[in-house]
Amino acid sequence: MTGAAARDFDVVLVLSGGNALGAFEAGVYEALHAQGLQPDWVVGASIGAINAALIVGSAPEQRVETLRAFWRPGMVPIAGLPWMTSAMETGRRTAAVGWTAMAGRSGIFGPLLSSMTPWTDDRPSIFETNQLSSTLAQLIDFDLLNAGPCRFTATAVDLQTGEDVVFDSRDRTIGPDHIRASAALPIAFPPVEVDGRWHVDGGLSANLPLDPVLSEPSARLVLCIAVDLLPLGGAVPTTLGEAASRMQDLIFAAQSRRTIARWQAVHAGREDVRIALLRLAYTEQEEEVAGKALDFSPETIERRWAAGHRAGLGAAERVAEGALSIGAVGLNVVGGGEG
């Protein structure tokens, strides 16, 4: 696989929201990176915006280690626990969700009393995210993110007007608050003020933020790899927990389906548009539980990362085999990871 300088097409990576499920995106990136598919532009919403900033704000040779530092700080890789029954694994994951709900996730968010900033009536929330600013400042080279060769974009929603907001390194200087705003999911996390406006999670409008990419096609061929953490297809639930998880999947994944269909219609037959859209969905969720987005346990993070790595390798192989018809006119949507 050749590097970015030798390619005749641009690579755009679009990363969706999903909180702790975002370890899957890190695994996808690791695989793409190893195969020479480093992106020219990374777009993210919510945890996808955080992962995007970690990637764009790091030198290429340091990107995977930066993602590891965020997702697996001090973590010893775990090969798996084959002796655990399905019921035991469900119990372990459920307990991990409960622990995060009480204690938060160090370095990202915590109970309000964990912050020096007191709770205020104008920013009601369960957790604070001030510590995320410190983590981002420590891990990200913001000079590189803002002026480097790889473009960065995060999406958010104006809390008062409901308008979509785009934070793009091409037209503004990005700082930690822009990223925090993209991941400010009410009521868990407080809204974030940027330029006098209060912002909340971009995933509320479009959890897979394809609009910035598909609304402005470039003159070059584009391979858009869109990583969706919530699957559209899934089994019929048999428990209340499964029903809650499936509801969450459908709410957000349906957004992705409608967005893709809309842009397919807009770009149909356009000879000035040549985009291959490959959607990679995190489908290996048989062991996930209700509240899965709060399971930051080392075992689960490791397995999600590995699942993403497998998906990323599959995508890279398809590109290497020329299976994506990148040169086709219009928006060429290629299924991936979901059948």
Secondary structure in CASP SS format (residue, H / E / C, confidence):
PFRMAT SS
TARGET T0000
AUTHOR 0000-0000-0000
METHOD secondary structure of the structure
MODEL  1
M C 1.00
T C 1.00
G C 1.00
A H 1.00
A H 1.00
A H 1.00
R C 1.00
D C 1.00
F E 1.00
D E 1.00
V E 1.00
V E 1.00
L E 1.00
V E 1.00
L E 1.00
S C 1.00
G C 1.00
G C 1.00
N H 1.00
A H 1.00
L H 1.00
G H 1.00
A H 1.00
F H 1.00
E H 1.00
A H 1.00
G H 1.00
V H 1.00
Y H 1.00
E H 1.00
A H 1.00
L H 1.00
H H 1.00
A H 1.00
Q C 1.00
G C 1.00
L C 1.00
Q C 1.00
P C 1.00
D C 1.00
W E 1.00
V E 1.00
V E 1.00
G E 1.00
A E 1.00
S C 1.00
I H 1.00
G H 1.00
A H 1.00
I H 1.00
N H 1.00
A H 1.00
A H 1.00
L H 1.00
I H 1.00
V H 1.00
G C 1.00
S C 1.00
A C 1.00
P H 1.00
E H 1.00
Q H 1.00
R H 1.00
V H 1.00
E H 1.00
T H 1.00
L H 1.00
R H 1.00
A H 1.00
F H 1.00
W H 1.00
R C 1.00
P C 1.00
G C 1.00
M C 1.00
V C 1.00
P C 1.00
I C 1.00
A C 1.00
G C 1.00
L C 1.00
P C 1.00
W C 1.00
M C 1.00
T C 1.00
S H 1.00
A H 1.00
M H 1.00
E H 1.00
T H 1.00
G H 1.00
R H 1.00
R H 1.00
T H 1.00
A H 1.00
A H 1.00
V H 1.00
G H 1.00
W H 1.00
T H 1.00
A H 1.00
M H 1.00
A H 1.00
G C 1.00
R E 1.00
S C 1.00
G C 1.00
I C 1.00
F E 1.00
G E 1.00
P E 1.00
L H 1.00
L H 1.00
S H 1.00
S C 1.00
M C 1.00
T C 1.00
P C 1.00
W C 1.00
T C 1.00
D C 1.00
D C 1.00
R C 1.00
P C 1.00
S C 1.00
I C 1.00
F E 1.00
E E 1.00
T C 1.00
N H 1.00
Q H 1.00
L H 1.00
S H 1.00
S H 1.00
T H 1.00
L H 1.00
A H 1.00
Q H 1.00
L H 1.00
I C 1.00
D C 1.00
F H 1.00
D H 1.00
L H 1.00
L H 1.00
N H 1.00
A H 1.00
G C 1.00
P C 1.00
C C 1.00
R E 1.00
F E 1.00
T E 1.00
A E 1.00
T E 1.00
A E 1.00
V E 1.00
D E 1.00
L C 1.00
Q C 1.00
T C 1.00
G C 1.00
E C 1.00
D E 1.00
V E 1.00
V E 1.00
F E 1.00
D E 1.00
S C 1.00
R C 1.00
D C 1.00
R C 1.00
T C 1.00
I C 1.00
G C 1.00
P H 1.00
D H 1.00
H H 1.00
I H 1.00
R H 1.00
A H 1.00
S H 1.00
A C 1.00
A C 1.00
L C 1.00
P C 1.00
I C 1.00
A C 1.00
F C 1.00
P C 1.00
P C 1.00
V E 1.00
E E 1.00
V E 1.00
D C 1.00
G C 1.00
R E 1.00
W E 1.00
H E 1.00
V E 1.00
D E 1.00
G H 1.00
G H 1.00
L H 1.00
S C 1.00
A C 1.00
N C 1.00
L C 1.00
P C 1.00
L C 1.00
D H 1.00
P H 1.00
V H 1.00
L H 1.00
S C 1.00
E C 1.00
P C 1.00
S C 1.00
A C 1.00
R C 1.00
L E 1.00
V E 1.00
L E 1.00
C E 1.00
I E 1.00
A E 1.00
V E 1.00
D E 1.00
L C 1.00
L C 1.00
P C 1.00
L C 1.00
G C 1.00
G C 1.00
A C 1.00
V C 1.00
P C 1.00
T C 1.00
T C 1.00
L H 1.00
G H 1.00
E H 1.00
A H 1.00
A H 1.00
S H 1.00
R H 1.00
M H 1.00
Q H 1.00
D H 1.00
L H 1.00
I H 1.00
F H 1.00
A H 1.00
A H 1.00
Q H 1.00
S H 1.00
R H 1.00
R H 1.00
T H 1.00
I H 1.00
A H 1.00
R H 1.00
W H 1.00
Q H 1.00
A H 1.00
V H 1.00
H H 1.00
A C 1.00
G C 1.00
R C 1.00
E C 1.00
D C 1.00
V C 1.00
R E 1.00
I E 1.00
A E 1.00
L E 1.00
L E 1.00
R E 1.00
L E 1.00
A E 1.00
Y C 1.00
T C 1.00
E C 1.00
Q C 1.00
E C 1.00
E C 1.00
E C 1.00
V C 1.00
A C 1.00
G C 1.00
K H 1.00
A H 1.00
L H 1.00
D C 1.00
F C 1.00
S C 1.00
P H 1.00
E H 1.00
T H 1.00
I H 1.00
E H 1.00
R H 1.00
R H 1.00
W H 1.00
A H 1.00
A H 1.00
G H 1.00
H H 1.00
R H 1.00
A H 1.00
G H 1.00
L H 1.00
G H 1.00
A H 1.00
A H 1.00
E H 1.00
R H 1.00
V H 1.00
A H 1.00
E C 1.00
G C 1.00
A C 1.00
L C 1.00
S C 1.00
I C 1.00
G C 1.00
A C 1.00
V C 1.00
G E 1.00
L E 1.00
N E 1.00
V E 1.00
V E 1.00
G C 1.00
G C 1.00
G C 1.00
E C 1.00
G C 1.00
END
